[in-house]
Amino acid sequence: MDQPAEGLPSCYQHPGRETGIRCTRCERPICPACMVSASVGFQCPDCVRQGSGTGHPPAANRPRTIVGGTVARDPRLLTKILIALNVVVFVIATQSETFVNRFDLVGQAFDPELGHLVGVADGQWYRLVTAMFLHEQIWHIGFNMLSLWWIGGPLEAALGRARYLALYLISGLAGSALTYLLAAENAPSLGASGAIFGLFGATAVLMRKLKYDLRPVIGLLVVNLIFTFSIPDIAWQAHIGGLVAGTLVAVGLVHAPRERRALVQYGTAALVLAATVAVVVLRTAAIT
């Protein structure tokens, strides 16, 4: 992911990442994960914290990320929280099959223990969200959480917490919605893959905007898609739904004009979310 052109200096906080961008105050080289949008050019996190002499610039003058997000002291905090949440749910799931059956994604199926139908079509809409945090196999959660750390961390730093969380949740919901639409209504599905594929799409959009070499992330995405369609029982619908939604949301976040940034960013996210809800409503009407 981090392989720009040869001969460039390395980011002062990430020695393995070469970059052609420097902090406008201290002139240290900074990568996209570290750069903070300033009135002219970009600044590094250290200069941002020291900018007012107190380490806390006034809200009106507080530097922003390259898409207008607020700079955080811990740029990976939400990623850490998401990983921790997935791990906690995984531990609970390994101890209780009933827990998995109650919160995985299923359109409509008969539960012999309860003696009646369950699923999204029967009003259990929460399954579209809870399934995003469920895993049953150690390899499944291991692969997803490694991907979330490698891809999500830099994205969170570049987008800011609010935009990053919106991107993650909308991508995951879109993956659940497409699975609900296209998969068999009684086939269970679970995993964070939809949200993570959304992060892959967003990473490609951001790297293209910054004119970075896209070949590493495209290659990684192709490998993941090969696994998606070659391994049985993988919900490819979640992967594709998350990828498409994440890419669309990221286009709005990254390419929004500065003078209408909030309108375009929030509007794009709202439109993708509305389309996701529409898919769920249409599928529910078809089942019931």
KACORCOR-V709191 format. One record per pair of residues at least 12 apart in sequence whose C-alpha atoms are under 10 Angstrom apart, sorted by the first residue. I is the first residue (numbers start at 1). J is the second residue. Records with the same first field share a line. If there is no record, write none. Layout:
I = J ; J
//
This chain:
1 = 17 ; 150 ; 151 ; 203 ; 204 ; 207 ; 212 ; 213 ; 214 ; 215 ; 216 ; 217 ; 218 ; 219 ; 220
2 = 14 ; 16 ; 17 ; 18 ; 19 ; 31 ; 32 ; 207 ; 212 ; 213 ; 214 ; 216 ; 217
3 = 16 ; 17 ; 18 ; 19 ; 212 ; 213 ; 214 ; 215 ; 216 ; 217
4 = 17 ; 18 ; 19 ; 20 ; 211 ; 212 ; 213 ; 214 ; 215 ; 216
5 = 18 ; 19 ; 20 ; 212 ; 213
6 = 18 ; 19
7 = 19 ; 20
8 = 20 ; 21 ; 29
9 = 21 ; 22 ; 28 ; 29 ; 30 ; 31
10 = 28 ; 29 ; 30 ; 31
11 = 28 ; 29 ; 30 ; 31 ; 32 ; 33 ; 34 ; 35 ; 44
12 = 28 ; 29 ; 30 ; 31 ; 34 ; 44
13 = 28 ; 29 ; 30 ; 31 ; 33 ; 34 ; 44 ; 45
14 = 29 ; 30 ; 31 ; 33 ; 34
15 = 29 ; 30 ; 31
17 = 29 ; 30 ; 31 ; 32 ; 33
18 = 30 ; 31
19 = 31 ; 32 ; 212
20 = 212
21 = 35 ; 41 ; 42 ; 43 ; 210
22 = 35 ; 41 ; 42 ; 43 ; 44
23 = 35 ; 36 ; 37 ; 38 ; 41 ; 42 ; 43 ; 44 ; 45 ; 46 ; 47
24 = 38 ; 39 ; 40 ; 41 ; 42 ; 43 ; 44 ; 47
25 = 41 ; 42 ; 43 ; 44 ; 47 ; 48 ; 51
26 = 43 ; 44 ; 46 ; 47
27 = 42 ; 43 ; 44
28 = 43 ; 44
29 = 43 ; 44
30 = 42 ; 43 ; 44 ; 45
31 = 44 ; 154 ; 158
32 = 65 ; 66 ; 154 ; 155 ; 157 ; 158 ; 159 ; 206 ; 207 ; 210 ; 212
33 = 45 ; 65 ; 66 ; 75 ; 153 ; 154 ; 155 ; 156 ; 157 ; 158 ; 159
34 = 46 ; 65 ; 66 ; 71 ; 75 ; 154 ; 157 ; 158
35 = 48 ; 64 ; 65 ; 66 ; 71 ; 157 ; 158
36 = 48 ; 63 ; 64 ; 65 ; 66 ; 67 ; 68 ; 69 ; 70 ; 71 ; 157 ; 158 ; 159
37 = 62 ; 63 ; 64 ; 65 ; 66 ; 67 ; 68 ; 69 ; 70 ; 71 ; 158
38 = 61 ; 62 ; 63 ; 64 ; 65 ; 66 ; 68
39 = 61 ; 63 ; 64
41 = 66
42 = 63 ; 64 ; 65 ; 66
43 = 63 ; 64 ; 65
45 = 63 ; 71 ; 72 ; 73 ; 75
46 = 73
47 = 63
48 = 62 ; 63 ; 64 ; 71
49 = 62 ; 63 ; 71 ; 72 ; 73
51 = 63
64 = 158 ; 159 ; 160
65 = 156 ; 157 ; 158 ; 159 ; 160
66 = 157 ; 158 ; 159 ; 160 ; 206 ; 210 ; 253 ; 254
67 = 158 ; 159 ; 160 ; 163 ; 206 ; 250 ; 252 ; 253 ; 254 ; 255 ; 256 ; 257 ; 258 ; 261 ; 262 ; 265
68 = 158 ; 159 ; 160 ; 163 ; 253 ; 254 ; 256 ; 258 ; 261 ; 262 ; 265
69 = 156 ; 157 ; 158 ; 159 ; 160 ; 161 ; 162 ; 163 ; 164 ; 253
70 = 157 ; 158 ; 159 ; 160 ; 161 ; 162 ; 163
71 = 156 ; 157 ; 158 ; 159 ; 160 ; 161
72 = 156 ; 157 ; 160 ; 161
73 = 157
74 = 156 ; 157 ; 161
75 = 153 ; 154 ; 155 ; 156 ; 157 ; 158 ; 159 ; 160 ; 161
76 = 149 ; 152 ; 153 ; 154 ; 155 ; 156 ; 157 ; 160 ; 161
77 = 153 ; 156 ; 157 ; 161
78 = 152 ; 153 ; 156 ; 157 ; 160 ; 161 ; 162 ; 164 ; 165
79 = 145 ; 148 ; 149 ; 150 ; 151 ; 152 ; 153 ; 154 ; 155 ; 156 ; 157 ; 161 ; 164 ; 165 ; 168
80 = 145 ; 148 ; 149 ; 152 ; 153
82 = 133 ; 145 ; 148 ; 149 ; 152 ; 165 ; 168
83 = 133 ; 141 ; 144 ; 145 ; 146 ; 148 ; 149
84 = 145
85 = 133 ; 134
86 = 132 ; 133 ; 134 ; 135 ; 141 ; 144 ; 145 ; 191 ; 192
87 = 133 ; 134 ; 135 ; 141 ; 142 ; 145
88 = 133 ; 134
89 = 130 ; 133 ; 134 ; 135 ; 136
90 = 133 ; 134 ; 135 ; 136 ; 137 ; 138 ; 141
91 = 134 ; 135 ; 136 ; 138
92 = 134 ; 135 ; 136
93 = 134 ; 135 ; 136 ; 137
94 = 135 ; 136 ; 137 ; 138
97 = 136
98 = 113
99 = 134
100 = 130 ; 131 ; 134 ; 135 ; 136 ; 188 ; 190
101 = 118 ; 119 ; 188
102 = 118 ; 119 ; 124 ; 127 ; 130 ; 131
103 = 119 ; 124 ; 126 ; 127 ; 128 ; 129 ; 130 ; 131 ; 132 ; 133 ; 134 ; 188 ; 189 ; 190
104 = 119 ; 120 ; 126 ; 127 ; 128 ; 129 ; 130 ; 131 ; 132 ; 133 ; 134 ; 135 ; 187 ; 188 ; 189 ; 190 ; 191
105 = 119 ; 120 ; 124 ; 125 ; 126 ; 127 ; 128 ; 129 ; 130 ; 131 ; 132 ; 134 ; 176 ; 177 ; 179 ; 180 ; 185 ; 186 ; 187 ; 188 ; 189 ; 190 ; 191
106 = 118 ; 119 ; 120 ; 121 ; 124 ; 125 ; 127 ; 128 ; 131 ; 176 ; 179 ; 180 ; 183 ; 184 ; 185 ; 186 ; 187 ; 188 ; 189 ; 190
107 = 119 ; 120 ; 121 ; 122 ; 123 ; 124 ; 125 ; 127 ; 128 ; 177 ; 179 ; 180 ; 181 ; 183 ; 184 ; 185 ; 186 ; 187 ; 188 ; 189 ; 280 ; 283 ; 284 ; 287
108 = 120 ; 121 ; 122 ; 123 ; 124 ; 180 ; 184 ; 185 ; 186 ; 187 ; 188 ; 284 ; 287 ; 288
109 = 121 ; 122 ; 184 ; 185 ; 186 ; 187 ; 188
110 = 186
118 = 186
119 = 185 ; 186 ; 188
120 = 180 ; 185 ; 280 ; 283 ; 284 ; 287
121 = 180 ; 185 ; 280 ; 281 ; 283 ; 284 ; 285 ; 286 ; 287 ; 288
122 = 284 ; 287 ; 288
123 = 284
125 = 280
127 = 173 ; 176 ; 189 ; 190
128 = 172 ; 173 ; 174 ; 175 ; 176 ; 177 ; 179 ; 180 ; 189 ; 190 ; 280
129 = 169 ; 170 ; 172 ; 173 ; 176 ; 177 ; 190 ; 192
130 = 173 ; 176 ; 190 ; 191 ; 192
131 = 172 ; 173 ; 176 ; 188 ; 189 ; 190 ; 191 ; 192
132 = 169 ; 171 ; 172 ; 173 ; 175 ; 176 ; 189 ; 190 ; 191 ; 192 ; 193 ; 194 ; 195 ; 196 ; 238
133 = 172 ; 190 ; 191 ; 192 ; 193 ; 195
134 = 189 ; 190 ; 191 ; 192
135 = 189 ; 190 ; 191 ; 192
136 = 190 ; 191
140 = 191 ; 192 ; 193
141 = 191 ; 192 ; 193
143 = 193
144 = 191 ; 192 ; 193 ; 195 ; 196 ; 197
145 = 192 ; 193 ; 196
147 = 193 ; 196 ; 197 ; 199 ; 200
148 = 192 ; 193 ; 195 ; 196 ; 197 ; 199 ; 200
149 = 196
151 = 196 ; 197 ; 199 ; 200 ; 202 ; 203 ; 217
152 = 164 ; 168 ; 196 ; 199 ; 200 ; 202 ; 203
154 = 203
155 = 167 ; 199 ; 200 ; 202 ; 203 ; 206
156 = 168 ; 199
158 = 203 ; 206 ; 254
159 = 206 ; 250 ; 253 ; 254
163 = 249 ; 250 ; 253 ; 265 ; 266 ; 269
164 = 199 ; 202 ; 250 ; 253
166 = 246 ; 249 ; 266 ; 269 ; 270 ; 273
167 = 195 ; 196 ; 198 ; 199 ; 202 ; 242 ; 245 ; 246 ; 247 ; 248 ; 249 ; 250 ; 253 ; 269
168 = 192 ; 194 ; 195 ; 196 ; 197 ; 198 ; 199 ; 202 ; 242 ; 245 ; 246 ; 249
169 = 192 ; 194 ; 195 ; 196 ; 198 ; 242 ; 246 ; 273
170 = 194 ; 195 ; 198 ; 241 ; 242 ; 245 ; 246 ; 249 ; 269 ; 270 ; 272 ; 273 ; 274 ; 276
171 = 192 ; 193 ; 194 ; 195 ; 196 ; 197 ; 198 ; 199 ; 201 ; 202 ; 238 ; 239 ; 240 ; 241 ; 242 ; 243 ; 244 ; 245 ; 246 ; 247 ; 248 ; 249 ; 272 ; 273 ; 276
172 = 191 ; 192 ; 193 ; 194 ; 195 ; 196 ; 197 ; 198 ; 199 ; 238 ; 239 ; 241 ; 242 ; 243 ; 245 ; 246
173 = 194 ; 195 ; 238 ; 241 ; 242 ; 245 ; 273 ; 276 ; 277 ; 280
174 = 194 ; 195 ; 198 ; 237 ; 238 ; 239 ; 240 ; 241 ; 242 ; 243 ; 244 ; 245 ; 246 ; 272 ; 273 ; 275 ; 276 ; 277 ; 279 ; 280
175 = 191 ; 192 ; 193 ; 194 ; 195 ; 196 ; 197 ; 198 ; 235 ; 236 ; 237 ; 238 ; 239 ; 240 ; 241 ; 242 ; 243 ; 244 ; 245 ; 246 ; 276
176 = 189 ; 190 ; 191 ; 192 ; 193 ; 194 ; 195 ; 235 ; 237 ; 238 ; 239 ; 241 ; 242 ; 276 ; 280
177 = 237 ; 238 ; 241 ; 242 ; 275 ; 276 ; 277 ; 278 ; 279 ; 280 ; 281 ; 283
178 = 194 ; 235 ; 236 ; 237 ; 238 ; 239 ; 240 ; 241 ; 242 ; 276 ; 279 ; 280 ; 283
179 = 194 ; 235 ; 236 ; 237 ; 238 ; 239 ; 240 ; 241 ; 280
180 = 237 ; 238 ; 279 ; 280 ; 283 ; 284
181 = 237 ; 279 ; 280 ; 281 ; 282 ; 283 ; 284 ; 286 ; 287
182 = 235 ; 236 ; 237 ; 238 ; 283
183 = 235 ; 236 ; 237 ; 238
185 = 283 ; 287
187 = 233 ; 235
188 = 235
189 = 233 ; 234 ; 235 ; 238
190 = 234 ; 235 ; 238
191 = 234 ; 235 ; 238
192 = 238 ; 239 ; 242
193 = 234 ; 235 ; 236 ; 238 ; 239 ; 240 ; 242 ; 243
194 = 235 ; 236 ; 237 ; 238 ; 239 ; 240 ; 241 ; 242 ; 243 ; 244 ; 245 ; 246
195 = 238 ; 239 ; 241 ; 242 ; 243 ; 245 ; 246
196 = 238 ; 239 ; 242 ; 243 ; 246
197 = 221 ; 224 ; 225 ; 238 ; 239 ; 240 ; 241 ; 242 ; 243 ; 244 ; 245 ; 246 ; 247
198 = 238 ; 239 ; 240 ; 241 ; 242 ; 243 ; 244 ; 245 ; 246 ; 247 ; 248 ; 249 ; 250
199 = 242 ; 243 ; 245 ; 246 ; 247 ; 250
200 = 217 ; 218 ; 220 ; 221 ; 242 ; 243 ; 246 ; 247
201 = 217 ; 218 ; 221 ; 242 ; 243 ; 244 ; 245 ; 246 ; 247 ; 248 ; 249 ; 250 ; 251
202 = 243 ; 244 ; 245 ; 246 ; 247 ; 248 ; 249 ; 250 ; 251 ; 253 ; 254
203 = 217 ; 218 ; 246 ; 247 ; 250
204 = 216 ; 217 ; 218 ; 221 ; 247 ; 250 ; 251
205 = 246 ; 247 ; 248 ; 249 ; 250 ; 251 ; 252 ; 253 ; 254 ; 255
206 = 247 ; 250 ; 251 ; 253 ; 254 ; 255
208 = 254
209 = 251 ; 254 ; 255
210 = 254
221 = 243
224 = 239
225 = 239 ; 240
228 = 240
241 = 276
244 = 272
245 = 269 ; 272 ; 273 ; 275 ; 276
246 = 269 ; 272
248 = 268 ; 269 ; 271 ; 272
249 = 265 ; 266 ; 267 ; 268 ; 269 ; 270 ; 271 ; 272 ; 273
250 = 265 ; 268 ; 269
251 = 264 ; 265 ; 268 ; 269
252 = 264 ; 265 ; 266 ; 267 ; 268 ; 269
253 = 265 ; 266 ; 267 ; 268 ; 269
256 = 268
//
